[in-house]
Amino acid sequence: MAEVIDLDTIRSHIKALAGDIGERNVFHPQALRRAAAYIEQTWQKQGYRVARQEYQTRGETIANLEVSRAGTDPAAGIVLVGAHYDSVIGSPGANDNGTGVAALLEIARQLTTRKLCRTVHLVAFVNEEPPFFKTASMGSQVYAKMARTRGDDIRAMLCLETIGYFSDAPDSQHYPPLFNLFYPERGNFIGFVSDFRSRPLLKQTVAAFRAASDFPLEYVSTFSFIPGVDWSDHWSFWREGIPAVMVTDTAPYRYPYYHTSLDTVDKVSYPELARVTEGLVAVVTALAQCK
């Protein structure tokens, strides 16, 4: 049975990252290191051993952070869950992507008590934001290439990207051209997004979420060139031929404070984020079971 998500814990993670630390990127290296240390310490308190994948960017040593929950069948492959912990220049990054990291940490905590068939890797990526997005210095691209080189059998990748803002107001949700003909006008749902090759994984994740939660959900499998569809770390795994799905509140299509200095801790919809996180725990647990 799923544990109840601790709303205060979710809130404290986002406050630590976006409130106490604030803007965190290579151009604020001390803050970026503080954010990495916070994630490491949280995982260590949960009983995990943290692996650091360090590399150099702009004269700074930065790192992806990874923990693993071993499955009972080593041949059953790996489920990977990831979220970036850096923020864009000029923003404290509460929703983008403090919410994704908070959910990642809570998923990790809950997995400590679950029996899994597949191994689950949980990764906090660095350098997702511009100017590093879709460059060789992007943390998830560095990780995905390394995983391919070492032969990791990743069966599914789940990217948690800006998942904490919801509104019931009319016309609070926007889309790329024509999508408004098929999707609702209110931004009160969580979105699951994939390319066509990842469609089987998308259907599996949607089914698992809906089986565990009645939180509103919309999903799409579509062309990666549509603006927003590949705008996060799942893109790096698509490049390596690994099935990946982005979970998002649709970011710039809904969130008025996206990539601004106003992306602060008071803008997050905490009760809704907790419900989404609970559903994501069920998704990861389902993906980690062997059929």
Order of alpha helices (4+ residues) and beta strands (2+ residues): alpha-alpha-beta-beta-beta-alpha-beta-alpha-beta-beta-alpha-beta-alpha-beta-alpha
